[in-house]
Amino acid sequence: MKALMFGWEFPPHILGGLGTASFGLTRGMAMQPDMDITFCIPKPWGDEDQSFLKIVGVNQVPIVWKDVDREYVQQRVSKAGMNADQYYKYRDHIYADLKIFDSAVHKAYTGVENAQILDNIRYLLCSEELRDRVIIRTPLIPEMTARSENITAIAQFLQQCYKGVRYELLNYNPLAKAKYDYLDMEYCFDENPKLYTKEAMESFYRIARDQGIRNLIIE
């Protein structure tokens, strides 16, 4: 079976949970018989483990654009239980995570500064063509991203870029620990925190609103 997957990062270069999840998923799939996995990331470093999959850098792939009509899309996605309207709805949304605003703090946790991330988000939110399709998200990680000064700085930055920005604060996910256990990696907490309560989440929303954020996505 052939599998084509897309991600943002792959070990040993991990900036967040996505890289860990990508490794676990592909490694688990590779253990199944007759698997041919191709994993696409923006720009490979060259030292990724490709013993069980092939890594492709999309920065090295020529772009070929082919527009298709709704009938063709419906024919293709219906096999996955979707309809064409769902496809166009999801395709037309851009999600971008902004976890930590302070560059020095970001580098302390990830090993790299966040200038490129901020530039990318600034570009999206300053583009009249794109900004209403963008949702900026901050995953709330105790003692790391879930700090009032961090949310305040992020909200101020987003407001400066686009006053109509849509912003989502994601509750902490305790299930993240299972990925680290599976990969025999050390987790950042000795005791796994719990989900934030409704009251705690409201306090985070209040911080964002106080900085002028009006389009908060709350689920």
LINJOBEL-V146188 format. One line per field, one symbol per residue. ss: DSSP state (A for helix, B for strand, O for the rest). psi: psi as a letter, one per 40 degrees, with the letter a starting at -180 (. if undefined). burial: I if it has 24 or more other C-alpha atoms within 12 Angstrom, else O. A space follows every 10 residues. Layout:
ss = ???
psi = ???
burial = ???
This chain:
ss = OBBBBBOOOB OOBOOOAAAA AAAAAAAAAA OOOOOBBBBB BOOOOOOOOO OOOBBBBAAA OOOOOOOOOA AAAAAAAAAA OOOAAAAAAA AOOBBBBOOO OOAAAAAAAA OOOOAAAAAA AAAAAAOOOO AAABBBBBBO OOOOOOOAAA AAAAAAAAAA AOOOOBBBBB OOOOOAAAAA AAOOOOOOOO OOOOOOOAAA AAAAAAAAAA OOOOBBBOO
psi = ihhhihadih iehheadddd dddddddddd eiifhhhhhh idhideeihf deihhhheee hihhhhiiid ddddddedde eiiddddddd deihhhhgdh dhddddddde eiiedddddd ddddeehddd deehhhihhh hhecdfiddd dddddddddd dhdeihhhhh iiheeddddd ddefihiehd hhiiiiiddd dddddddddd eehdghhh.
burial = OOOOIIIIII IOIOIIIOII IIIIIIIOII OOOOOOIIII IOOIOOOIOO OIIIIIIOOO OOOOOOOOOO OOOOOOOOOO OOOOOOOOOO OOOOIIIIII IIOOOIOOOO OOOIOOOIOI IIOIIIOOOO IOIIIIIIII IIOIIIIIOI IIIIIIIIIO IIOIIIIIII IIOOOIIOII OOOOOOOOOO OOOOOOOOOO IOOIIOIIIO IIIOIIOOO
